[in-house]
């Protein structure tokens, strides 16, 4: 192979690597930032391209408004409405695991949101 072909291929390779690195660095990946005190979870600040969630402490599932529920990562408007509708129809949650009875919440979802929830008996 002629030297100029090899040189051109190397230049294209280097340019491609730079483009890949630049794209990776400037993209909007989800970046969780955990803020903890010595014993309690103070909050989690997770930034998504269009939204930012900030939850401090725990939210009482029996008193939470739609906006408070939406502040929990993974709970959107639809799921917040389902939680509130279930609570209105069936009364207060007796424990956090009762949230599994809400349509759309399974064991994986509960494991992710459980840290943000508490309940008032």
N, C-alpha and C positions, 0 to 999 in steps of 0.2 A: 504494500500500500504506500502511496506517496505520502510524504511528510505533511503536506498541506491538508490532506483529508483527515489524518489523525489529529492535527492541530485544530481543525474546524470541529471535529467531533468532541474534542475535549472542551472547547469553548462552549459548545451547546450544552454539554453535561454540566459545566460549572454554572451557567446561566439558569438551567433547570433547577439545580440544587438551591440557588439563591431565591428563586421564585417560590419553591416549596417552603423554605424556611420563613420567608416573609409572610406567606399565606398562613402558615401555622401560628406564627407569633401574633398576627393581627386579627385572627378569627375570634369569634365570640363564644368560646367554650364555657360551659357551666363551671363556675369556680366557687365552691363552697368555702366559707370562712367561718370557722368555729370559734366562738368566743366563750370561754368557760372560766368560771371562778374555780376556787379550790375544790368545791364539792358539787355545785349545781350547774346545770346548763343554763347559761344566761341568755343565749340567743344564737340563732344561726342566720347569717346573712348570705343568701344565695342569689346571684345575679344571673338572669337570663337575658337574652337579647332585647326582649320587649318589656320585661317585668322585673321587679325587685321585691323579694319577700323579706320581711324582717319580723321575727317572732321573738319576743322577750318572755322568758319564763314559760308557764303553761296556761292553756286556755281551758276554762271550765266548759266541758262539752254540753252541760245542761243549761248553761246561760249564754253561750256564744251566739253572736249575731252572724249573719251571712258574711259580712266584711271581715270579722275576726276569723272565721273558718277559712275564708279564701286566703288569709295571710299565711296559712300553713302550707308549706311546699307539698305539692301533689294534690291539693284540694282546690278544685275550680268552682265556678259558679254552680254548675249542675250538681256536683256532689254536695256542696254546701246546702243547697236547697233540699236535697234528699235527706240529709242528716236532720235538718230542721223539721221537715215534714214527718219523718219517722218519730222524732221527739214529741211533736205536737199530737200525733195519733196514739202513741204508746206510752207517753209519760217520760219522766226522766230516765236517763241511763243509770242503771244500778252499779255498773262497773265499766271500765274502758273496753273490755272484750265484747260488751253488748253492741258496740259500733259495728261488729261483724254482721249484725242483722240488717244493716242498711245496704240496699242494693248498690253494687258498685264498689263495695269495700270487702276485700278478701284479706287473707292472712298476710300477704306481702305488703299490701297497702297499710294495714294496721301496724305492722312492724316499723314502717317508715314514719308514721305520724304519731305513734304512741308516746314518744318523748315530749310531744307538744301538748298532750291532753291530760286533763285531770277531771274529776267529777265531784259535784257537791251532792251528798246523799239526801 
